[in-house]
């Protein structure tokens, strides 16, 4: 087994887009009864030791899942650079695919989801291997009473890693990827606003399940750029009719309000204090179809700043 190492669940390259000239980003968290702001390098935050590590395997196989995620990050970094420097509407298919994969991975790779996959995977494989197997009973010459006991003795890594080994498949072969790629996409540019987009240790903002007709995803790729994706072009058109500062405020409210511990970016302390949760919000896994409460309709003539219910962000 190789030495433990830090596995980042918010990629360092993404956090660096919020960094100042000294390479540090502004971070926020609750410290007792008050919110504390401090500066941190992307390498020093949003990581867990051996988060994606495979167990009971040779050192060169231990970090296979982390290497898989690193490949996704490299492709996403190229796609993000292309998105912010060119015409987003003309973004090549390979870049759009890289962004969609990256957004789904950003949700699936979070520590509480990884813990769920590990636990659920162990339960599934142990249940399957404990069922009666006529072929095993006919061929078995060992003291093992069933295939589960045989596997525990001869291939325990299969049981230990079954859950974490499903992560690449959940990202690349889950039904969410095809649906996300087929959605309407928009890149919002907030250079004209005095505020910046924030990010947190749960960076992907979701409203409703992926099959909800008014499903919406939002993901900041920098302090001035947020990607929106929705099945309906009308959902995105409504967003374009709102004031940019109101769109940005509502996005920031959502991404800060769902964080587990840390929010990142330049912001007013009173905004962070208002929306940063003291305890982690509940989370579903994975992106469930048809989940979420019905949308509340915006009243005719409502002020642009009251659009938050369309994202499930009502105060």
Secondary structure, 3 states (H helix, E strand, C coil): CCCCCEEECCCHHHHHHHCCCCCEEEEEEEECCEEEEEEEEHHHCCEEECCCCCCCCCHHHHCHHHHHHHHHHHHHHHHHHHHHHCCHHHCCHHHHHHHHHHHHHHHHCCHHHHHHHHHHHHHHHHHHHHCCCHHHHHHCCCCCCCHHHHHHHHCHHHHHHCCHHHHHHHHHHCHHHHHHHCCEEEEEECCCCCCCCCEECCCCEEECCCCCCCCEEEEEEECCEEEEEECCHHHHHHHHCCCHHHHHHHHHHHHHHCCCCCEECCCCHHHHHHHCCCCCCCCCCCCCCCCCCCCCCCCCCCCHHHHHHHHCCCC
